[in-house]
Amino acid sequence: MDMTQDSTLRADLVVRHLPVARSLAARYAGRGIEIDDLRQAARMGLVKAARRYDPSQGEFLSYAVTVANGEMRHCFREQARGVRTERLDDDTERPLSERLGTPDPGFERAEARVIVEEALDQLDEADRTIVRLRFVDGLSQAEIGEKIGATQAQVSRALARIIRRMRVVVAA
């Protein structure tokens, strides 16, 4: 099995089990973390489980539930660390924004880059080439078509298909 087939199978595993992630997140709802954050953690657990899954070790669902639950518990531990830090801070005269410092402006960009790279990993080489030509090299659809031997309309449809597929991976 080649890398593309393996990536496709992993993506299919994740997509088929998204309802499980939603259900797992619902179990932890109302405990101090937003439901969207819990869903994201559960989905990340599915992705990690799909990457690490070894069929010889048993059913995917059992493994995926364990990993997804672990990701959500990690969210609660992180929240608890933040709560303890705030309670230890006696400097309550200053506004909270000053006590916490300023957010790192590069964090969101780094996080977005990781998410996009994971989505790109799910694409085959031809689709990655089209994405690179369009969004890295800045070529027009017509220029991409000339380079890969396709019409502008074919490139347009390919980009629409690629972006739809990447959205599914990012939403997972």
N, CA, C and O of each residue as an XYZ file, in Angstrom:
688
protein
N       0.855     -1.181      0.000
C       0.000      0.000      0.000
C       0.895      1.236      0.000
O       1.802      1.344      0.824
N       0.642      2.174     -0.926
C       1.477      3.365     -0.997
C       0.999      4.428      0.000
O      -0.036      4.270      0.649
N       1.769      5.505      0.104
C       1.492      6.562      1.079
C       0.145      7.231      0.832
O      -0.559      7.580      1.780
N      -0.217      7.412     -0.436
C      -1.483      8.067     -0.756
C      -2.658      7.227     -0.285
O      -3.598      7.750      0.313
N      -2.609      5.920     -0.553
C      -3.679      5.039     -0.104
C      -3.756      5.029      1.413
O      -4.847      5.074      1.983
N      -2.601      4.972      2.072
C      -2.555      4.970      3.529
C      -3.162      6.254      4.085
O      -3.943      6.209      5.035
N      -2.809      7.391      3.502
C      -3.365      8.674      3.944
C      -4.868      8.718      3.723
O      -5.608      9.216      4.571
N      -5.316      8.208      2.606
C      -6.744      8.191      2.298
C      -7.494      7.302      3.281
O      -8.571      7.667      3.752
N      -6.938      6.149      3.592
C      -7.572      5.250      4.554
C      -7.657      5.898      5.942
O      -8.675      5.785      6.625
N      -6.586      6.572      6.348
C      -6.603      7.257      7.651
C      -7.654      8.350      7.657
O      -8.403      8.488      8.624
N      -7.718      9.129      6.584
C      -8.708     10.205      6.508
C     -10.118      9.634      6.551
O     -10.998     10.196      7.202
N     -10.335      8.518      5.860
C     -11.650      7.869      5.882
C     -12.000      7.383      7.282
O     -13.142      7.520      7.722
N     -11.026      6.820      7.979
C     -11.257      6.376      9.362
C     -11.715      7.537     10.225
O     -12.672      7.415     10.990
N     -11.026      8.664     10.100
C     -11.352      9.839     10.911
C     -12.752     10.340     10.567
O     -13.561     10.584     11.463
N     -13.038     10.492      9.292
C     -14.339     11.021      8.871
C     -15.471     10.103      9.316
O     -16.507     10.580      9.781
N     -15.287      8.792      9.179
C     -16.336      7.848      9.592
C     -16.595      7.881     11.091
O     -17.698      7.555     11.530
N     -15.608      8.264     11.880
C     -15.758      8.244     13.331
C     -15.991      9.631     13.936
O     -15.957      9.776     15.158
N     -16.226     10.645     13.111
C     -16.518     11.985     13.640
C     -17.731     12.004     14.573
O     -17.701     12.718     15.575
N     -18.800     11.246     14.285
C     -19.920     11.230     15.232
C     -19.519     10.694     16.613
O     -20.077     11.109     17.630
N     -18.572      9.791     16.642
C     -18.090      9.275     17.925
C     -17.400     10.400     18.699
O     -17.604     10.542     19.905
N     -16.590     11.192     18.011
C     -15.902     12.310     18.667
C     -16.917     13.301     19.228
O     -16.758     13.800     20.342
N     -17.947     13.579     18.460
C     -18.993     14.505     18.913
C     -19.670     13.956     20.176
O     -19.917     14.699     21.125
N     -19.962     12.672     20.180
C     -20.612     12.042     21.326
C     -19.710     12.064     22.558
O     -20.169     12.341     23.667
N     -18.440     11.775     22.359
C     -17.497     11.792     23.483
C     -17.390     13.200     24.075
O     -17.362     13.367     25.294
N     -17.331     14.199     23.211
C     -17.235     15.581     23.692
C     -18.484     15.961     24.476
O     -18.393     16.677     25.473
N     -19.641     15.495     24.041
C     -20.895     15.823     24.728
C     -20.895     15.289     26.162
O     -21.512     15.885     27.045
N     -20.210     14.173     26.396
C     -20.140     13.608     27.752
C     -19.442     14.555     28.729
O     -19.755     14.564     29.920
N     -18.503     15.347     28.228
C     -17.738     16.248     29.083
C     -18.298     17.674     29.099
O     -17.749     18.547     29.771
N     -19.370     17.907     28.375
C     -19.942     19.256     28.265
C     -20.393     19.755     29.635
O     -20.801     18.974     30.494
N     -20.311     21.073     29.821
C     -20.780     21.695     31.053
C     -19.815     21.555     32.220
O     -20.206     21.745     33.371
N     -18.579     21.231     31.943
C     -17.604     21.053     33.024
C     -16.512     22.116     32.994
O     -15.426     21.920     33.541
N     -16.810     23.242     32.351
C     -15.859     24.353     32.385
C     -15.087     24.598     31.110
O     -14.337     25.570     31.031
N     -15.242     23.756     30.116
C     -14.573     23.961     28.833
C     -15.648     24.008     27.758
O     -16.578     23.201     27.761
N     -15.517     24.950     26.849
C     -16.490     25.116     25.770
C     -16.623     23.819     24.972
O     -15.642     23.111     24.747
N     -17.835     23.524     24.556
C     -18.099     22.292     23.803
C     -17.306     22.243     22.507
O     -16.870     21.170     22.091
N     -17.112     23.397     21.858
C     -16.330     23.412     20.616
C     -14.879     23.004     20.869
O     -14.272     22.310     20.054
N     -14.328     23.441     22.006
C     -12.960     23.062     22.347
C     -12.875     21.559     22.630
O     -11.906     20.902     22.249
N     -13.894     21.027     23.298
C     -13.921     19.594     23.571
C     -14.035     18.801     22.271
O     -13.366     17.782     22.099
N     -14.883     19.270     21.362
C     -15.022     18.581     20.067
C     -13.694     18.600     19.310
O     -13.290     17.604     18.710
N     -13.028     19.751     19.351
C     -11.740     19.864     18.658
C     -10.728     18.887     19.259
O      -9.984     18.235     18.526
N     -10.700     18.785     20.579
C      -9.776     17.857     21.236
C     -10.117     16.418     20.864
O      -9.219     15.621     20.591
N     -11.390     16.080     20.851
C     -11.806     14.726     20.490
C     -11.434     14.424     19.040
O     -10.987     13.320     18.729
N     -11.617     15.392     18.162
C     -11.253     15.192     16.755
C      -9.746     15.021     16.603
O      -9.279     14.197     15.817
N      -8.994     15.810     17.365
C      -7.538     15.676     17.316
C      -7.136     14.281     17.799
O      -6.201     13.678     17.272
N      -7.848     13.781     18.803
C      -7.607     12.421     19.263
C      -7.864     11.400     18.171
O      -7.115     10.432     18.039
N      -8.919     11.605     17.383
C      -9.202     10.702     16.262
C      -8.064     10.721     15.243
O      -7.639      9.676     14.750
N      -7.579     11.921     14.937
C      -6.491     12.043     13.962
C      -5.245     11.331     14.489
O      -4.595     10.585     13.756
N      -4.918     11.563     15.757
C      -3.741     10.902     16.336
C      -3.929      9.384     16.350
O      -3.002      8.633     16.046
N      -5.121      8.950     16.700
C      -5.396      7.515     16.736
C      -5.252      6.906     15.344
O      -4.684      5.824     15.197
N      -5.758      7.589     14.330
C      -5.667      7.078     12.960
C      -4.205      6.978     12.514
O      -3.826      6.041     11.811
N      -3.394      7.949     12.927
C      -1.977      7.923     12.546
C      -1.227      6.777     13.220
O      -0.351      6.161     12.612
N      -1.570      6.495     14.469
C      -0.820      5.518     15.254
C      -1.443      4.117     15.241
O      -0.858      3.177     15.778
N      -2.608      3.976     14.639
C      -3.360      2.728     14.714
C      -2.618      1.562     14.067
O      -2.111      1.665     12.950
N      -2.569      0.458     14.798
C      -1.995     -0.793     14.299
C      -3.106     -1.839     14.332
O      -3.503     -2.264     15.417
N      -3.618     -2.265     13.186
C      -4.739     -3.207     13.148
C      -4.496     -4.498     13.932
O      -5.449     -5.131     14.387
N      -3.253     -4.886     14.091
C      -2.962     -6.122     14.827
C      -3.233     -5.975     16.323
O      -3.268     -6.972     17.043
N      -3.423     -4.748     16.796
C      -3.641     -4.504     18.221
C      -5.112     -4.485     18.615
O      -5.423     -4.338     19.797
N      -6.018     -4.628     17.664
C      -7.440     -4.651     17.995
C      -8.237     -3.674     17.158
O      -7.743     -3.140     16.166
N      -9.489     -3.441     17.571
C     -10.412     -2.578     16.839
C     -10.000     -1.108     16.920
O      -9.518     -0.642     17.953
N     -10.195     -0.397     15.831
C      -9.862      1.023     15.808
C     -10.706      1.809     16.797
O     -10.188      2.681     17.496
N     -12.004      1.512     16.867
C     -12.899      2.293     17.710
C     -12.449      2.297     19.167
O     -12.452      3.348     19.807
N     -12.068      1.155     19.694
C     -11.613      1.079     21.088
C     -10.395      1.961     21.302
O     -10.311      2.699     22.283
N      -9.460      1.875     20.376
C      -8.246      2.671     20.470
C      -8.558      4.163     20.325
O      -8.045      4.987     21.081
N      -9.400      4.500     19.352
C      -9.724      5.903     19.086
C     -10.430      6.550     20.273
O     -10.146      7.700     20.608
N     -11.345      5.827     20.913
C     -12.065      6.375     22.074
C     -11.077      6.683     23.195
O     -11.168      7.727     23.840
N     -10.142      5.780     23.423
C      -9.142      5.988     24.478
C      -8.291      7.221     24.190
O      -8.065      8.042     25.078
N      -7.822      7.351     22.961
C      -6.968      8.484     22.594
C      -7.771      9.795     22.652
O      -7.271     10.798     23.160
N      -8.998      9.794     22.142
C      -9.831     11.008     22.156
C     -10.139     11.432     23.596
O     -10.074     12.618     23.921
N     -10.468     10.477     24.449
C     -10.710     10.811     25.859
C      -9.454     11.402     26.496
O      -9.534     12.344     27.285
N      -8.311     10.851     26.154
C      -7.048     11.383     26.674
C      -6.818     12.823     26.246
O      -6.357     13.643     27.040
N      -7.137     13.136     24.988
C      -6.983     14.513     24.498
C      -7.904     15.470     25.261
O      -7.502     16.581     25.606
N      -9.132     15.038     25.519
C     -10.068     15.908     26.246
C      -9.623     16.078     27.700
O      -9.713     17.179     28.244
N      -9.149     15.013     28.330
C      -8.652     15.137     29.709
C      -7.457     16.080     29.760
O      -7.265     16.808     30.734
N      -6.656     16.057     28.693
C      -5.526     16.982     28.609
C      -6.018     18.442     28.656
O      -5.386     19.292     29.284
N      -7.140     18.721     27.993
C      -7.726     20.070     28.024
C      -8.062     20.473     29.460
O      -7.798     21.603     29.873
N      -8.644     19.544     30.214
C      -9.009     19.843     31.593
C      -7.765     20.064     32.460
O      -7.761     20.938     33.327
N      -6.718     19.281     32.230
C      -5.483     19.487     32.993
C      -4.881     20.850     32.682
O      -4.419     21.554     33.581
N      -4.890     21.217     31.402
C      -4.362     22.532     31.021
C      -5.170     23.653     31.674
O      -4.599     24.639     32.141
N      -6.477     23.507     31.708
C      -7.318     24.512     32.334
C      -7.010     24.598     33.830
O      -6.929     25.693     34.386
N      -6.841     23.464     34.469
C      -6.553     23.447     35.905
C      -5.221     24.132     36.201
O      -5.104     24.835     37.204
N      -4.224     23.941     35.354
C      -2.937     24.621     35.543
C      -3.116     26.127     35.490
O      -2.530     26.859     36.287
N      -3.931     26.588     34.544
C      -4.176     28.029     34.427
C      -4.908     28.578     35.628
O      -4.612     29.688     36.072
N      -5.854     27.835     36.165
C      -6.612     28.283     37.334
C      -5.690     28.398     38.530
O      -5.748     29.393     39.252
N      -4.835     27.405     38.761
C      -3.918     27.449     39.891
C      -2.987     28.647     39.770
O      -2.714     29.310     40.771
N      -2.498     28.938     38.588
C      -1.591     30.060     38.389
C      -2.284     31.364     38.744
O      -1.685     32.220     39.394
N      -3.529     31.531     38.332
C      -4.242     32.767     38.650
C      -4.471     32.908     40.147
O      -4.377     34.015     40.677
N      -4.766     31.826     40.833
C      -5.016     31.905     42.273
C      -3.757     32.263     43.037
O      -3.833     32.909     44.083
N      -2.610     31.859     42.540
C      -1.365     32.166     43.221
C      -0.925     33.601     42.994
O      -0.083     34.110     43.734
N      -1.468     34.251     42.002
C      -1.089     35.617     41.673
C      -1.833     36.585     42.596
O      -3.049     36.740     42.480
N      -1.105     37.239     43.514
C      -1.729     38.176     44.456
C      -1.798     39.589     43.896
O      -2.339     40.485     44.544
N      -1.262     39.797     42.710
C      -1.228     41.134     42.122
C      -2.557     41.424     41.427
O      -2.619     41.498     40.200
N      -3.622     41.590     42.222
C      -4.955     41.775     41.651
C      -5.281     43.234     41.366
O      -6.369     43.535     40.874
N      -4.368     44.140     41.662
C      -4.613     45.556     41.402
C      -4.513     45.882     39.912
O      -5.206     46.772     39.420
N      -3.658     45.167     39.203
C      -3.496     45.416     37.775
C      -4.569     44.666     36.991
O      -5.055     43.631     37.448
N      -4.945     45.172     35.820
C      -5.921     44.447     34.987
C      -5.376     43.078     34.598
O      -4.166     42.884     34.486
N      -6.290     42.133     34.393
C      -5.915     40.767     34.052
C      -5.047     40.724     32.799
O      -4.105     39.934     32.727
N      -5.352     41.560     31.816
C      -4.575     41.553     30.571
C      -3.113     41.893     30.831
O      -2.230     41.362     30.157
N      -2.840     42.773     31.799
C      -1.451     43.110     32.136
C      -0.783     41.980     32.902
O       0.404     41.719     32.710
N      -1.532     41.307     33.767
C      -0.966     40.211     34.559
C      -0.625     39.011     33.691
O       0.353     38.310     33.953
N      -1.411     38.774     32.676
C      -1.181     37.616     31.819
C      -0.156     37.882     30.729
O       0.389     36.938     30.157
N       0.115     39.123     30.437
C       1.038     39.449     29.363
C       0.307     39.532     28.039
O      -0.915     39.398     27.978
N       1.064     39.752     26.986
C       0.442     39.880     25.667
C       0.513     38.542     24.941
O       1.472     37.788     25.107
N      -0.500     38.253     24.142
C      -0.468     36.995     23.386
C       0.647     37.029     22.350
O       0.988     38.087     21.821
N       1.198     35.880     22.073
C       2.241     35.760     21.071
C       1.600     35.896     19.694
O       0.785     35.057     19.310
N       1.954     36.944     18.943
C       1.303     37.156     17.643
C       1.582     36.040     16.639
O       0.814     35.861     15.694
N       2.641     35.305     16.822
C       2.955     34.233     15.890
C       2.256     32.918     16.195
O       2.306     31.990     15.387
N       1.601     32.825     17.358
C       0.993     31.560     17.747
C      -0.116     31.151     16.789
O      -0.139     30.012     16.321
N      -1.043     32.070     16.489
C      -2.146     31.722     15.596
C      -1.634     31.318     14.219
O      -2.159     30.395     13.596
N      -0.628     32.003     13.761
C      -0.063     31.670     12.448
C       0.590     30.285     12.470
O       0.446     29.508     11.526
N       1.307     29.983     13.553
C       1.943     28.673     13.679
C       0.892     27.573     13.766
O       1.036     26.514     13.157
N      -0.169     27.835     14.530
C      -1.240     26.856     14.663
C      -1.915     26.617     13.305
O      -2.196     25.476     12.938
N      -2.170     27.696     12.571
C      -2.786     27.567     11.249
C      -1.877     26.787     10.304
O      -2.346     25.978      9.504
N      -0.592     27.035     10.403
C       0.361     26.334      9.535
C       0.329     24.829      9.796
O       0.363     24.037      8.854
N       0.262     24.427     11.070
C       0.196     23.004     11.418
C      -1.075     22.380     10.860
O      -1.045     21.276     10.316
N      -2.186     23.083     10.995
C      -3.469     22.564     10.514
C      -3.439     22.394      8.996
O      -3.886     21.375      8.468
N      -2.911     23.400      8.300
C      -2.843     23.327      6.835
C      -1.895     22.206      6.399
O      -2.187     21.487      5.444
N      -0.765     22.056      7.092
C       0.170     20.990      6.733
C      -0.470     19.614      6.906
O      -0.248     18.720      6.090
N      -1.263     19.440      7.968
C      -1.958     18.161      8.149
C      -2.941     17.906      7.005
O      -3.065     16.781      6.522
N      -3.633     18.955      6.581
C      -4.571     18.802      5.465
C      -3.820     18.509      4.167
O      -4.270     17.693      3.363
N      -2.686     19.165      3.960
C      -1.896     18.920      2.754
C      -1.359     17.494      2.713
O      -1.231     16.908      1.638
N      -1.045     16.931      3.886
C      -0.555     15.551      3.942
C      -1.577     14.565      3.402
O      -1.215     13.465      2.983
N      -2.841     14.942      3.409
C      -3.903     14.048      2.934
C      -4.052     14.088      1.415
O      -4.777     13.272      0.846
N      -3.379     15.021      0.756
C      -3.503     15.176     -0.698
C      -2.441     14.357     -1.424
O      -1.377     14.072     -0.876
N      -2.748     13.984     -2.665
C      -1.728     13.315     -3.460
C      -0.772     14.368     -4.026
O      -1.016     15.569     -3.909
N       0.301     13.907     -4.631
C       1.351     14.808     -5.100
C       0.835     15.810     -6.134
O       1.210     16.981     -6.098
N      -0.019     15.361     -7.053
C      -0.542     16.255     -8.090
C      -1.354     17.385     -7.466
O      -1.221     18.541     -7.869
N      -2.194     17.059     -6.484
C      -3.003     18.083     -5.826
C      -2.130     19.040     -5.022
O      -2.388     20.243     -4.995
N      -1.088     18.505     -4.360
C      -0.167     19.379     -3.607
C       0.552     20.329     -4.559
O       0.808     21.482     -4.211
N       0.878     19.851     -5.755
C       1.545     20.702     -6.744
C       0.630     21.853     -7.148
O       1.069     23.000     -7.235
N      -0.629     21.548     -7.393
C      -1.582     22.599     -7.777
C      -1.708     23.628     -6.654
O      -1.711     24.830     -6.919
N      -1.812     23.174     -5.414
C      -1.915     24.089     -4.265
C      -0.666     24.956     -4.166
O      -0.759     26.167     -3.961
N       0.510     24.330     -4.313
C       1.760     25.088     -4.228
C       1.842     26.145     -5.336
O       2.210     27.293     -5.084
N       1.497     25.747     -6.554
C       1.566     26.705     -7.660
C       0.620     27.881     -7.444
O       0.958     29.020     -7.766
N      -0.560     27.609     -6.903
C      -1.564     28.667     -6.728
C      -1.268     29.557     -5.520
O      -1.265     30.784     -5.628
N      -1.016     28.920     -4.357
C      -0.959     29.690     -3.124
C       0.446     30.020     -2.640
O       0.610     30.928     -1.824
N       1.458     29.314     -3.116
C       2.831     29.646     -2.741
C       3.487     30.451     -3.851
O       4.055     31.517     -3.612
N       3.399     29.919     -5.085
C       4.026     30.603     -6.211
C       3.169     31.737     -6.754
O       3.668     32.589     -7.490
N       1.871     31.760     -6.399
C       0.980     32.845     -6.809
C       0.585     32.835     -8.275
O       0.247     33.881     -8.829
N       0.621     31.677     -8.911
C       0.252     31.604    -10.323
C      -1.265     31.661    -10.489
O      -2.015     31.239     -9.608
N      -1.695     32.182    -11.613
C      -3.125     32.190    -11.929
C      -3.539     30.780    -12.346
O      -2.694     29.920    -12.593
N      -4.835     30.560    -12.419
C      -5.329     29.252    -12.834
C      -4.884     28.924    -14.254
O      -4.538     27.781    -14.554
N      -4.893     29.921    -15.118
C      -4.460     29.708    -16.502
C      -2.977     29.333    -16.553
O      -2.588     28.449    -17.316
N      -2.143     30.006    -15.740
C      -0.714     29.703    -15.704
C      -0.463     28.289    -15.158
O       0.408     27.569    -15.645
N      -1.233     27.914    -14.154
C      -1.116     26.562    -13.613
C      -1.477     25.551    -14.689
O      -0.796     24.541    -14.864
N      -2.563     25.836    -15.413
C      -2.994     24.950    -16.493
C      -1.908     24.735    -17.521
O      -1.691     23.614    -17.979
N      -1.214     25.821    -17.891
C      -0.118     25.710    -18.857
C       0.987     24.804    -18.331
O       1.539     23.994    -19.076
N       1.309     24.938    -17.048
C       2.389     24.150    -16.456
C       2.055     22.665    -16.339
O       2.926     21.813    -16.509
N       0.784     22.357    -16.048
C       0.431     20.952    -15.809
C      -0.320     20.312    -16.976
O      -0.678     19.135    -16.922
N      -0.554     21.090    -18.024
C      -1.223     20.539    -19.205
C      -2.719     20.386    -19.028
O      -3.299     19.369    -19.408
N      -3.342     21.401    -18.450
C      -4.790     21.371    -18.227
C      -5.357     22.728    -18.617
O      -4.620     23.702    -18.777
N      -6.662     22.777    -18.765
C      -7.311     24.055    -19.054
C      -7.526     24.816    -17.753
O      -7.433     24.257    -16.661
N      -7.815     26.109    -17.899
C      -8.101     26.923    -16.714
C      -9.323     26.389    -15.992
O      -9.358     26.385    -14.761
N     -10.320     25.941    -16.726
C     -11.541     25.404    -16.112
C     -11.232     24.125    -15.325
O     -11.775     23.916    -14.240
N     -10.367     23.277    -15.868
C      -9.991     22.053    -15.144
C      -9.239     22.388    -13.860
O      -9.446     21.750    -12.828
N      -8.373     23.385    -13.928
C      -7.637     23.809    -12.736
C      -8.609     24.385    -11.703
O      -8.484     24.115    -10.508
N      -9.572     25.174    -12.167
C     -10.565     25.753    -11.261
C     -11.342     24.664    -10.530
O     -11.527     24.734     -9.315
N     -11.794     23.660    -11.273
C     -12.532     22.548    -10.651
C     -11.639     21.756     -9.698
O     -12.079     21.331     -8.630
N     -10.387     21.564    -10.094
C      -9.449     20.829     -9.229
C      -9.217     21.591     -7.924
O      -9.214     20.997     -6.846
N      -9.024     22.902     -8.025
C      -8.825     23.706     -6.810
C     -10.052     23.653     -5.901
O      -9.917     23.549     -4.682
N     -11.243     23.723     -6.488
C     -12.472     23.649     -5.689
C     -12.556     22.301     -4.977
O     -12.904     22.240     -3.798
N     -12.238     21.222     -5.691
C     -12.267     19.878     -5.098
C     -11.226     19.750     -3.985
O     -11.515     19.207     -2.919
N     -10.026     20.250     -4.236
C      -8.938     20.176     -3.254
C      -9.318     20.948     -1.988
O      -9.136     20.453     -0.876
N      -9.835     22.140     -2.160
C     -10.204     22.970     -1.004
C     -11.327     22.317     -0.205
O     -11.314     22.351      1.026
N     -12.307     21.719     -0.901
C     -13.372     20.991     -0.180
C     -12.781     19.865      0.653
O     -13.149     19.681      1.813
N     -11.874     19.122      0.064
C     -11.259     17.995      0.780
C     -10.444     18.496      1.982
O     -10.485     17.898      3.058
N      -9.714     19.579      1.794
C      -8.914     20.127      2.899
C      -9.822     20.631      4.024
O      -9.491     20.479      5.200
N     -10.947     21.220      3.676
C     -11.903     21.681      4.698
C     -12.416     20.523      5.541
O     -12.582     20.659      6.753
N     -12.669     19.381      4.902
C     -13.144     18.200      5.644
C     -12.061     17.759      6.638
O     -12.361     17.435      7.787
N     -10.816     17.750      6.192
C      -9.715     17.329      7.070
C      -9.539     18.321      8.214
O      -9.332     17.910      9.355
N      -9.617     19.605      7.931
C      -9.439     20.622      8.958
C     -10.594     20.573      9.967
O     -10.391     20.775     11.164
N     -11.783     20.307      9.479
C     -12.956     20.250     10.382
C     -12.934     19.015     11.267
O     -13.591     18.966     12.307
N     -12.171     18.021     10.840
C     -12.123     16.760     11.621
C     -11.445     16.945     12.958
O     -11.326     15.991     13.726
